[in-house]
Amino acid sequence: MRNSLIPLITVLALTIPGLVQGAIITEAVFAYSGLGRLYINAVTSLDFPLTMGFLMLVTALVVFSNLLADLLYAVADPRIRYS
């Protein structure tokens, strides 16, 4: 059972940033106001600091979720050791 958790942890950890990135499309299609709409307005009005800030937020979320996945690997599989 523990060996089968490794791919599940990988998929779930990499889904978290995808949800934030998917908000851009969802908010554009359904005209919701949120981070996705803010990002689209920043791109269309050439607001580079806000665009870079949003991309930095998504990048940090990707790095954090990968770190979380790596730490959960050690919990799920006792053969994996971090020293």
C-alpha positions as CSV (number, residue, x, y, z in Angstrom):
1,M,0.0,0.0,0.0
2,R,2.8,2.4,0.9
3,N,4.5,2.0,-2.5
4,S,1.3,2.9,-4.3
5,L,1.2,6.2,-2.4
6,I,4.2,7.6,-4.2
7,P,2.5,8.4,-7.5
8,L,-0.6,9.6,-5.7
9,I,1.5,12.1,-3.7
10,T,3.2,13.3,-6.9
11,V,-0.1,13.9,-8.7
12,L,-1.8,15.6,-5.8
13,A,1.2,17.8,-4.9
14,L,1.5,19.1,-8.5
15,T,-2.3,19.7,-8.8
16,I,-2.1,22.5,-6.2
17,P,-0.3,25.0,-8.4
18,G,-2.5,23.9,-11.3
19,L,-5.6,25.0,-9.4
20,V,-4.2,28.5,-9.1
21,Q,-3.2,28.6,-12.7
22,G,-6.6,27.3,-13.8
23,A,-8.3,30.2,-11.9
24,I,-7.0,32.5,-14.6
25,I,-9.0,30.7,-17.3
26,T,-12.1,30.1,-15.1
27,E,-12.3,33.8,-14.0
28,A,-11.8,35.0,-17.6
29,V,-14.6,32.7,-18.9
30,F,-17.2,33.3,-16.2
31,A,-16.3,36.9,-15.4
32,Y,-15.5,36.3,-11.7
33,S,-13.3,38.8,-9.9
34,G,-10.2,37.3,-8.2
35,L,-6.5,36.7,-8.7
36,G,-7.0,35.4,-12.2
37,R,-8.9,38.5,-13.4
38,L,-6.3,40.7,-11.7
39,Y,-3.6,38.9,-13.6
40,I,-5.4,39.3,-16.9
41,N,-6.0,43.0,-16.3
42,A,-2.3,43.4,-15.4
43,V,-1.2,41.7,-18.6
44,T,-3.5,43.7,-20.9
45,S,-2.6,47.0,-19.3
46,L,1.2,46.1,-19.3
47,D,1.5,46.3,-15.5
48,F,4.8,44.5,-15.3
49,P,5.4,44.6,-11.5
50,L,2.0,43.0,-10.8
51,T,2.5,40.4,-13.5
52,M,5.9,39.5,-12.2
53,G,4.5,39.4,-8.6
54,F,1.8,37.0,-9.7
55,L,4.2,34.8,-11.6
56,M,6.5,34.8,-8.5
57,L,3.6,33.7,-6.4
58,V,2.8,30.8,-8.7
59,T,6.5,29.8,-8.9
60,A,6.8,29.8,-5.1
61,L,3.7,27.6,-4.9
62,V,5.2,25.1,-7.4
63,V,8.5,25.0,-5.4
64,F,6.6,24.6,-2.1
65,S,4.4,21.9,-3.4
66,N,7.4,20.0,-4.8
67,L,9.1,20.3,-1.4
68,L,5.9,19.0,0.3
69,A,5.8,16.1,-2.1
70,D,9.4,15.2,-1.4
71,L,8.8,15.3,2.4
72,L,5.7,13.1,2.1
73,Y,7.7,10.6,0.1
74,A,9.8,9.9,3.2
75,V,6.7,9.5,5.3
76,A,5.0,7.1,2.8
77,D,8.1,5.0,1.9
78,P,10.5,4.1,4.8
79,R,13.2,3.2,2.2
80,I,13.6,6.9,1.4
81,R,15.9,8.7,3.7
82,Y,17.0,12.4,3.7
83,S,20.2,13.1,5.5
